[in-house]
Each structure stands twice: as C-alpha cells, then as structure tokens.
Amino acid sequence: MQELEALRAGLGAPGSVLDLTPLTEVSGLYAVVIGLIALQWLLRAASEARLGYLPRVAWWAVLGLALLLLTPTLDVPALFGLGAAALLLAEYWPLPYHRAPRRPSPAWPLVSVLIGAVLAFSILQNQRPEPVAFVAALCALLAGIAGLLGVVLYPAKGAAAKTRPTLNFQTRWHRTVTPEWPDLSVTLSEQGAHLKNISKRPVRLAGWSPAGINAWYRVRGPDGEVLSELRAGQEALLPVGERDSGVRVWYGPDKEQEAHLFRADWTPVGRAGGRVLN
C-alpha cells in the first residue's frame, strides 16, 4: 500500500515522478525537455527509415541526451556543453544518415532493448541505485527503439521498384517539380559548371540543357563518362560556354513519382562588363 500511495503521489507532478528514479536532481521541466528532444530524434529516425536511411553520425544524439541527463545528477556543468555539442553534431553534420542497401537485422536492437529494460529494472530494485548506470540503461533503450524503427519502417524492395519512374528524353516535356530546397548546386570555373549533389540521398539524372536553348545533353562526370546517378556529394561537369546564362537539369530523387527540375542562372562571363546592379 505504501508503494501504491507513493506512486499516486508521484503522478501529481513530473518532478515527483523523478523521485522514484535515481535521477532525483533532474527537475520536472528539464526532464520534459529531454523527453521532447528524444521524441523528436526518434521521429526523425523513423522518417529517414521510411526512405531507406539509417543513423550514422546521428547516433551521437544518444550520447548527447545522456550527457544532458548527467549534468544535474553529477553536478558537472561542462557536461551540458558537451551534450549540446553532440546533439548539434547529430543533427547538422553532413549526411548524418546513410543509405542502407538492405533491411537491417533486428538482432542488435532487440538485444539493446532487452539489456536496457533488464538493467533499468534491476537498478530501480536496488536500495542505492546508481544514476550513471540508470542513464546507460535509458540510452540502451533509446538506441534499441531507434534500431527497431529502422527495421520496421524500412521500405520494401517491391514497393520501391514500382515507384521508380524511368528518366529519359521524354522527362523534358513532362510535368516537373521545382523543390523548395534544392538537391543540387552549381559552381563555375574555367572548365564549366560543376554540378554537385548537396542532398543526403542519391539522385537519378535524366539530362540537362543550357538556359534559353532548346537542347538536351546527358550529364557527364569530369572524366567524360555518362552519369545516370549522382551520389550524395558527387560532382558532374556541365560544359557551358562564356555566353551561357544558366543551366536546367532534370533529375529524379529516389522514390519520387515526378521528375524534378533544377534551375541555376548567372550573368554570362562574356557580358559581365555590361552588368548593371540595381
């Protein structure tokens, strides 16, 4: 009965619920914020898993959340800065998720969840629970849940093949989509226009044309080889001239029904002297 009364009293406020755990130094509001960050990270991992991407650098978020929890528990303010840095690294590092060639195995996520649950239960049963071990158990649970999301939400190969449209010369005349955030970027040099995939996913290439010209060219790499796909971070070379004022590139992101159109315009080098700035 005493345990039941303690549980009822603990449900009255987030801070009192934490009194039932080793993290007694963590305030209720602070715990809610940490929980929301963990939930946001799990939702992001689930969204990436639907596209076939699994965490890579994004795993640093688990360590970041652990350090944030240990900051008030161990009374070490420096841990807060390290935890925040780990969270920023997991979110804004280039390509924090990587493309998985096949559905991942559920073995290690299940083991991680099992270890985290058993460890947390045994720690709570101890008269003098260890907060560091309890945080490690929570991290094992969080990592295991994220791994299971990747297993469950990974797209089936059959469904992905059906939604993979063919990109060819007809793509130029079909309806296209101009994304709000571009997947490609262009930089100019003496060799031409360097087309780079700045997204975290590969894109399939249909062709390109200089701006204002009714033309159609295949995208080629710096070595002249025709490229049908541009991997994340990979570059292609578009041989534009001094009087070309831009390029149009037709491409298809993975698992997208409609082709995308990338537009880039600039002042031609041949007419740079007559440019007027407003």
N, C-alpha and C positions, 0 to 999 in steps of 0.2 A: 504493500500500500504506500509506503514511503517513496518508493521509486516511482509509482504512478503519480503521486502528488508532485514530485519533483519534475516529472515530465510535463504535467499540465502547467505548472508554473513557468517552465522554460518556454512553452509555446506562446507565452504572452508577449515576448519581445525577442528580436533577433539576438541581442546581447545575452539574454538569459539562456537561450538555446546553446550558445557557445560555452556556457558554464559546464555543460555536460561533456565537453571535449577537452583535450589538453590545451587548446588554443584560448585560454582564458584571458590573455592580454589583447586579443583581437576584438575590437568594438563591433557592434552590430552593423553600423553603416559601412565600416571598412570591409566586413565580410560580404555584405550585399554587393559592393562594388567589385570585389574579387570574383564573386559568383557570376556577375554580369559579364565580366571580361572572359571568363572561362566559357560561358554560354555562347558569347559572340564568336570565340575561336572555334568551338565545336560546329556552329552553324556555317562558318567559313570553310572548315574542313569538309563538311557534308556537301556544300555547294561545289567545291573543287572535285570531290569524289564522283559526283554525277557527270563531270566532264572527263573523268579518267585520270585525274591528277591526285597524287598523294603528297603528304607533307615531307619536306626535306629540311630546309632551314627553318621552316615553320615549327619544327619540334622545339625550338628554343623557347616558345611560349610556355611550355610546361615548366621549364626551369625558371622562367620569369615569374610565373604565378607562385611557385614555391618560395622564391626569394621574397616576394611581397608578403606572403603569409608569415615568413620567419622574421621579418623586420621588427614588428612589435613584440613578438614572442621572445626573441633573443635580445631585444633592445640594442640592435646594431643599425643605426640609420643608413650606413653605407650600403646595406643590402637592398634598400629601396631603389637607389640609383641603379644598381646592377640589375635588379629585376625589371625596372622600366626599360633599361637598355636592351635587355633580352627580348622583351615584348616588341619593341620597335624593330629590332633586328628580324624577328619572326614575321613581322607584317610588311616591312618596306624593303627587305633585302631583295635584289633582283632574282626572280624565279624562286620564290620560297617553296613552291610545289613543283614536283617533277611528274612527267608523264609516265604512267605505269604501262608496260607493254601487255600485261595480263592481269586478271583479277588477283589481288594479293591473297595470301594464305591467312585463314582466321586463327592459326595456331597461337602466334605470339600475342595477339590482342586478348584472346580468351585467357591465356596464362597470366597476362598482366592484370586483367580484371580480377581473376581469382586470387592472385597474390595480394593485390591491393585490398580486396574485401576481407580476406583472412587476417592480414596484418592489421587493418583498422579495427576489426572486431577484437582481436587479441589485445591490442593496445588499450581499447576502451575498458576491457575487463581488468586491466592491471590497476592496482591501487595507486601507483605512482606512474601515470602514463608519460611517455616521452614525446614531447611535441615535435621534435625533428623526425622521429620515426612515423608519427601520425601524418605529417606533411608528405613524407615519402610515399605513404600508402595512398593518400589522395592523388598524388601525381601519377602513381601506377594506375589508379582507376581512370583518371582523365586520359592518359595516353592509350589505355586499352579501349576506352569508349571511342576515341577518335579512330583507332585502328579498325574497330568493328564497323564504324560508319563507312570507311573506305571499302570494306569487304562487301557490305550490304548494298551500297549505292553505286558501286562500280558498274558502268553501263555494259549491257550485253553486246557481244560482237555482232549478233544478227541485227539488233536494232540499229547499231551504229552504221552498218553497211547499207541499210535501207535509206538512211537519211543522208547519204554521202552523194550529192549530185555530181554529175560529170561537168567538168570545166573545159570548154573548148572555144572555138571562134564564135559560136552562137551566143556565148555568155555576153559578148559585147553588146548584143541587141536585146537581151532580156532585161527584165527589171532588176535593178541593183539597189543595194542598201549602203548608205554612207554612215558609218558608225559615229557615235558621238565622241568616243575616244578612239583614235586611230590605232591600228595594229602595226602600221608601217611608218617609217620616217625616211627622209631623203636628205643627203648632204652632197654638195657639189665639189668637184675637184677638176683638175685638168683632164682626167681620164673620162669623166662623165658624171652621171648621177648615181650615187651609191644608195641603193635601196636596202633598208635593214628592217628585219622583223623585231620590233621592240615589245611584242607581247610575250606572254609566258607559254604560248602554245604554237605549234607549227601551223602554217597557213599554206593552202594549195594555190598555186599560181595558174592563172589562165593565160594572160598576156598583158601587153602594155602598149601605149601609144603616146607620142608627144602631144601636148596640149594644142588644140586648134587644127590638128591634122587627122585626116581620115586614114589611119594606118593601123596595122596590127603586127606586133612583134612578140616573139617568145622571150621570156625573161631568161637571161643567161648569167652565169657566175663570172667572176674575174678571169677565169681560165677559158671562157667561151662555151662552157658546157651548158646545155639547156637544163633549166631547173623547173621541175614540176611541183616542188615543195620547198618552202623556206622555213628552216628550223628556227627556233627561238634564238635570237642573237646573230643569226646568219645574215650575210650581206650578198646582194647581187649587184651587177653593174649594168646600168642603162646608158647606152652610148648616145647622149644628147649632144647637140651642137651649140655653137655660141649664140645662135638666134632662137633657140628653143626657149619657150617661156614657162614650161611646166611639163608634167607627165601625168598620165592616167593609168592606173594599174588595177586590173580586175583580178580578184582573188576570192578564195572561199575559206573562211575559218573552219576548223574541224567541227563536224556535226551541225553545220548551219544549212538551212534549206536554200536560202537565197544568196546569190553572189554579192560580194562587197566591192565597192569602188573607192579607191584611194586617189585623192586629188592633191597635187602639190604644184604651186605656181611661184614664180620668181621673176625678177627683171632680167632679161637676157643680157649676157655679157656684151654682146655687140651693140646694145642700145643703152648701156649703163651711163654713158656720158650725157644723154638727154633725159635722164630720170628727174622728175620733179617731186619733191617731198612736200606734202600738204601738212 
